[in-house]
């Protein structure tokens, strides 16, 4: 493992192609793939390259909700979800908790019960919502965990089984199985600069760079894809929650109990256009750190969740006050499951996106099996 530029990078013995597989990006998807390759194809020598640390503070992984649930999946994806849950349990042990997950509705739906009955034991949850607006609820099983921990555990297990890891290194893919690696360092004026550059060749490259991957495919490999990206903010609601408080979901908004309060996970409506830069919006003339789309969603839900209309909702003053990350949208669709794609003779793309909590490990494993079966090369 090479963590910083003080450790000189000395890839394997063959200077032309020291690795069989280069995985670019050590978020949860890249890390999961590295681990799955050590299981399905232990003969392959793999290098995992990450621009930041593990987990990277800028990546989608660290801010992902970490909610496994089949509540929003079609039946055809339940098998992959259950497989992912078994795998999460094996990797995370006690770091995954089971919780109830309630979808709240204004109309009865198949399997729904009165919200008041389902939340009878949770007065703190009842205090957040208006039962007149959301009288019906359906309970689902769910499990919560930290996706950042998952990325760490998967990468560490892969390293123990022989994968190499290069941190603080920006990778750029090129056609023909070539990758340039810039090892980054920080100057004493806090600027990130390139310390040294390496070029590696490998028969197989996997872009697991999250929301960056579709742009990298287009700019550096000349392959246009249908994948896109969206910026998601996860504001804080300072209402109290406990270890067994249910996750609540209504009209696309998820209230995820976390750290004794709630993290709000707003819906993703569509891809963000190329060149879009997120910026804070205004609420009744006052600048906030929540962008316009997120504000509109939350204002629209204030009748259902009066708690959103109180000072418990952290609005911030500028974008930097509200945690947010770019998320890949497989196929450009907010509802699409994680996916992998063959881009050219040497390169695969591996994308997590909004459903990575529930299906990401399965998709990474599927790509590892494909590579092990020889169809990846
Ligand atoms: P996912 O859920 O798909 O794993 P993330 O955004 O969490 O998505 O992970 C992508 C990872 O790829 C991040 O940790 C990010 O720092 C890393 N990354 C993005 N671009 C590059 C790059 N050019 N070189 C190396 N790593 C990169």
Boltz pocket constraint, residues with backbone or C-beta under 6 A from the ligand:
constraints:
  - pocket:
      binder: B
      contacts: [[A, 24], [A, 25], [A, 26], [A, 27], [A, 28], [A, 29], [A, 30], [A, 49], [A, 50], [A, 51], [A, 52], [A, 53], [A, 55], [A, 56], [A, 58], [A, 59], [A, 60], [A, 61], [A, 62], [A, 169], [A, 170], [A, 171], [A, 172], [A, 208], [A, 209], [A, 210], [A, 211], [A, 212], [A, 326], [A, 328], [A, 350], [A, 351], [A, 352], [A, 353], [A, 356]]
      max_distance: 6.0
